[in-house]
Amino acid sequence: MSPDQDTIAAIATPIGQAGIGIIRISGPLCPEIVRKIFRPKNPTTTFKSHRLYLGQLYDPSSGNPIDEVLLSFMRRPHTYTREDVVEINSHSGYALLSKILETVLDQGVRLARPGEFTLRAFLNGRIDLTQAEAVIDLINSQSERGIYLSSQQVQGSFRADIERLRQAAIGILAHAEVAIDFPEEETDTVFRKEGATAIEKELIAPIEGFIEAHKSRIWVDGINTVIAGRVNAGKSSLLNRLLNEQRAIVTPIPGTTRDIIESTINIEGIPLRLMDTAGIRKVKNEVERLGVDLTKRKLTEADFVLIVIDQSRPLGRDDRDIILQSQGKRALIVMNKIDLPPRIDHEANAETFSLFPSVRISALTGQGLDTLKKAMKDCILGGRSDVTSSHAAPNLRHRRALSDALQFFKDAVSETREEAPMEIVALELKSGLDALGEITGETTSEDILNSIFSQFCLGK
């Protein structure tokens, strides 16, 4: 797969009224486009690379001026795509940016597909696939820690880690192939004594560490958090209190929330996608049934659950059902309405409450809110200050490839110790090496590439 030779362009900044909007162009027509549509304030016949030029942008078809702009021409290969690149910095407005883009496209340029600039950077060897994916993560990161992890990956830290693994695997594979080619030299015996230990130390242990580091994705992606409870337990009040704004309607009438209300917030530095759900109850009509069914589905998909219990009412069957349905997940029982007299018999319900840690609050007054936030952090991170000390944040695709590689290398260890033919051991090592190559793009299919880069926005 090789990058197209045509020239592409797109609006690289969000469309709207602002001080600056940017049109990005990449490809062989860049020098010609500059000569056709741009007249620098200080006339020049040669544009120096990586310099900003002030001038007027014109529509060649009419000769009419469009906007006063700052234009930069960046000569290959020292550009984002390793092609000639032009960036036009104009004033920002929907009509203006659209007019500039239309003028550029009229010069034999085509509109870039989502992520195509970064795809060209990958295909031209400027970045590997882990760095390309980190660009998406950097844009979408939900926390300061997530930005740091993504930035490290953009700079190539994870790529370097995977390359070290690949080189170790290549070295071990070379010894296995020597044992195959020269059996009379007793290299087979030497490999069986030392090879399995080398695979465990140099390949299996580091890969297990990277799989564990996948937990760091919460800093990049956030964590799906469902606020669940029976009707009128105070779920919407809790959402509003956590957000410090009136996001959900709160009334004394049971069943006010019928749909899922979502919002994003940082709690103790952890990004959470909060979802306030309809209260669990016996339904009276189709609309209520749909709301409760949606709540149950979101509860199944949740990474973390806040189980809100109204402690001013006796514990009901719906309360118990929600607690039981949350088993196997990270969850926290929130005993709400501590500003009212308690009516729950904790001794009689000790077994139910023992399933998850609990915290007492009043969503109405804010009492206990700081304790709740700390308990949420401890519950999510398991009491640790961070889920990993690694600078890597492997995504789901990386994790699957790492898991495949791990199994191949474990099989190689087993085959080595069980004195299977060395050809089989070598085959397992090669398969593990291919799995590692999928991470950086060495052995990745075109379908996977299309899937990855389709997630990008236009202009990136």
N, C-alpha and C positions, 0 to 999 in steps of 0.2 A: 504494500500500500504506500503510495507516494503522494505528497501534497500536490494540489492542483496548481497549474501554471497561470491560471487567470488571477485577476486582481479583485479583491473583495473589499467591501466597505460596510460600516454600520455606525449607528449612533452609540457611543460608548458610555454616555451618562444618562441618568433617568430623565425622561422628557418632562419638562415643566418650566415654569418661570424661575430663573435663577441667574446668578452672575455669569456663569460659564457653562457652556455645553461643548462636548467634544465629539467630533467625527473622526473615526479611525479608519485608515486605508492601509492595505498590505498587498504587495505584489509588484510585478515588473513594470506596471504602468505608472507607478508613483511619480517618477521624475517628469513624465509627460503631462500628467494631471496638474502638477504644480505650475508648469509653464503655461498651461491653458487657462487656469481659473484664478491664479493669484498674481497680484502685482505688489511687490514689496515697496514700502515707503521710501527706502533707500535702494534705488535700482541696482540689480546685480545679475550677472549671467550665470554665476555658480553659487549654488546653495551648499554651505558647509553642513556636514552631518552633525546632528544633535545640537543645533542652534535654533533659537526662537527668532522668527522674523515677523515684524509688524507690517501689515499691509491690508490691501482691499481685496475682497473676494468678489469675483464677477461671474455672471452667467454668460458663457461664450456664445450661446445661441442668440441672445438679445443685446449683449454688451452692457447690460444694466448691473450696477453694483448691488451686492447682496448684504454684506456686513464688513465692518473692520474687524480683522481677526489677528490672532497670533498663530503662525504656522510653523511646525517643526518638521524637517525632513531628516529621517534617520536611515543611513545607508547600511545595507546588509554587510556582514552577518551579525553586526553588533546591535541587534534589535530583538524585540520580544518574540517575533516569529522567525528570525534569521532571514527575513526577506526585507526589501525596501519598505519602509513604513512612513506614512505621513499622518500627522495628527493636526486637525484644525480646531483651534480653541476660539469659539465664537460666543456671542451672547446666547442665552438659553431661552427658548420658547418653542412650543410645538411647531408652529408654522415655520419659524426660521430654521430650526434644525432639519425639518422635513424638506425645505427648499434646498438647503445646502446638500443634503444627502441625495436628493433628486438630481442636482447639478453634477455631482460626482458620478452617479450611476449612468448619466447620459454620456460619459466619456469612455464607455466600453467596460465599465466596472459592474460587477454583480453584487447583490446584497449578500452579506455573510450569513451563514447558518449559525444557530446558537452554538457557542463554544468553538467556532472555527478558527479564531485567532490562536487560541490555546492548543487546538488540535494541530495546527501547522507548527507551533513551537515544539510539540512532541514529535511529529513526523520528521522535522528537520533536525532532531537530536539536541535541541537546546535544553529540554527538560525530559524527565522520564514520567511514567504514568502516575507514580505516587505524588510527584510534584504537581502535575496537572490536577489531580483530584484534590490536592491541598488548596489549590486556588479556590475551588468551590467552598471548601470548608472555611477558608479565611473570610470569604464574603458572608457566609451563613452563620459564622460562630456566634454563640449565644452568651459567651462570657469572656472575661479577660484571660482566664486560663486557657480557654478554647482558642483564642486568638494567638496566644503564645505557642501552643502545640501546633496549630496550623502553620504558623510562620516558620517554625523549626522544620516542618516537613517541606514547605516551599523551598527552603534553602538547601534541601537535599539530605537532611539527617537520616530519615528513614531509608532513603535510597542507599546511603552509605552502609547502613546496617544490613540491608538485604544483600548488597554486593559482597560484604564480608562473609555472609553465610554462603553465598554462591561460590566464592573462591575456596572456602573451606570444603564445600561439597565436591568441587572439581578436584581438589587435591586428594581427598579420600578416594574418589572414583578412579583417579589415575593409579593409585596404589592397588586398587582392586583389579584394574585392567592389566597391570604388570603381573599380578598373581595368575591371571588367566593366560597371558602370553608366555610366561616362563615358569611353568609348574615345577620343572626340574630344579629350580633354584631355591625351592622351599619357601618362596614368597607367599604361597597360599597359607602355610602354617604361621608365618609372621603376621599376615593380615588378620587371621582369625584370633590371634592373641591380642593385637593392638587396635585393629580396625573398629571393633564394636565399641570399645571404650572411647575412641576418638569421635565416633558418630554421636554417642551420648553426650559427650562434653562439648564438642564444637558445633553441633547442629541441634540436637533434641532440646537441651537445656535452654539455649537462647530463644528457640522458637516458642517454647512454652512460656517464656517471659513476655514475648510479643503478643501472644494470644491473651495473656492476662492483662496486658496493656490496652486491649480493646475496650476495657471498662472506662478508659479515659474519654471515650466518645461522649459521655454525658456532658463534658465541658464544651464540646463542639456542637452537639445536636440538641442538648437539653434533655430533660427526662419527662415523659408523659405522666402527668399527675392527675388522678381522678379524685374529686371530692364527692364521696358517696355517703348516703345515709337515708333514713326513712323520711317521710314527709315532715316538714317543719322542724327538722333537727337543727337548722341554722347553717346550712351549707352555703347559701348565697351570702349570708352575713359574713361568714368566714372568708369567702372569696373577696368581698368588698374590703374587709379588714386587711387581708394580706396585700391587696393591690393599693390600699389607701385611697380608694375612689369608689364611687357608686357605679359599679360595672353591672351588677345584677339587681333586678327589682326585688325588694324585700317587703312582704306584707304579712299580716297575721293569718291570711287565708292560705290553708294548706294546698300545695300543688301549684303554686305560682309559676315555678320553673317547669316548662314543658319541653324545652329544647336544650342542647348542649351549649353552654357559654364558655368560650375559650379566651385565655389571655396568657401572656408570657411575663414572667417575673424572675428576678434573681433573689434567692434566699441564701444568705450566708455565702454568697459568691457562686452558688449552683444555679444554673438556668433551669427553670421549670415551666412546662407548658400546662397551666392549670385548666382543668375542665370542671365546671360546675354542672352537675347532672340533675335530672328530674328525680324526685324522691321515690324510693321503692314503696309501693303500696298496692292494695287491691284496686284494679282499674274499673272505672265506671263507663268508659266509652272508648272508641277507637283511637282518638287523639291521645288519651292518657296511656293506652296500651303501647302505642308507638314510642312515646317518650320513655316509658319504663324499659321497653325492649332495647332502645338505643343506650340507655344507662347500663344495662347488663352487658351489652357488647363492648362498650368503652371500658367497663370494669375488667373484662377479659383481656383487652389489649393494653391495659395500663402497665407502666413500669413501677409506679409507686401509687399507693392509695391512702388517702386521708379518710378514715371511717369516722364520720361525725355522729356522735351519740348525744341525744338530749337527756342529760342526767336529771332533769326535773320531771321526767316521766319514767315509769317502770320500763325495764328492758323488754322490748317486744320481739315477736318472732321475726319481723323484718330486720331488726338490728342484728339478731343472731345469724340470719341468712347472709347478710352482707359480710359479716366477719368471717363466716365459713367459706364464702365464695372467694375471699381474698387470700386464702391460704396458698402458700407457695410463692407469694409476691412479697416485695418490700411494702410494709404497711404500718400505719400508726393510728391508734385509736385516739380520737379527739373528744374528750368529755366536755361538751359545751354547756353553756348556761349555768356556770357556777355562781352567777349572781342570784340564782333562784334556789330555793330549798331543794336538797337532793331527794330523789325517790327511788333510786336504784339500789338493790340489795347486792352489794359487791361480794359478800361472802357466798351467797347462793349462786352467783354467776362467776365465781373465781376461775373455773375451768375455761369458760369462754374468753374472759379477759386475759388469761395467761398466754393466749396465742400471739399477741402482739404487744409491744410497749405502748403505754398510754400517757397522755398529758392532759391537764385540766385547764380550760380557758373560758373566757366569756367573749364571744365574738361581738357582743353588743358594746361592752365597755373597753375591750382591748386587754383586759387582765389576762396574764399568762402568755401573751403573744410572743414575747422574746424567748420564753422557755419552749414554746412550740417550734419556733424557727430553729433553735439549737437542736431540738429533738429530731426535726426533719433532716437536718444535715447529718446527724449521727446515724440515723436510720438508713439514709441513702449511701453514705460512705462506710458504713459498718464501724463507726467510731474512729476511723483513721482520718488524718488531716487531708489525705489525698488517696485516690484509688491506686496510684502507681507512681513510682519515681522516674519512670521512663519518659523520654522526650517524644516518644512515638504515640500516635493515636490511630491505630489501624482501623479502617472502616470494615464493614461487613464483608465486602469482596476480598479485602486483604486477609481477614480472619479465616475465610473459607479456604483460600489458597494456602495459608499457613497450616491449617488443620490437615489439608491433603498432604502437604510436604511432611508434616510431623508423622503421619501414619506411614508414609513410604519409608522414612528413615527408621522408624521403629521396626517395621518389617525387615529392613536391611540388617538391623541388629539381631533380630531373631534368626533370620536365615544364616547369618554369619556364625552364631553360636551353635546352631543346630547342624552345622557343617553341610548346608545345602550347596549345590554347585555355585561357584563364584560368578557364573554368568547371571544367575538369578539375583545375587546380591548386587551386581553392577546394574541390573535392570531397575531394581528398586531405587538405587541411588540416582540414576538418570531421571526416573519419574519424579523424585523429590526435587531434583534440580529444575525440571520443567515447571513444577508447581511454583517454585520461587520466582522463576522467570515471568510467570503470569502477573505477579505483583508489580513489577517495574515496567512491564510491557514487552519484554523480550519474546514471550511466546503467547501473546494475547490475540484473540480472534478479532476480526473486523466488526462483528456484531457487538462484542463487548465494548469496543472503542466507541461505536455509534451510541450505545446506551449511556456510556459515561459522559460524553461530550454534549449529548442532547439535554443534559441537566443544566448546562450553562445558560446565562442570559445572552442576548444579542450584544455584540461589541466586545466580548471577552474571549 
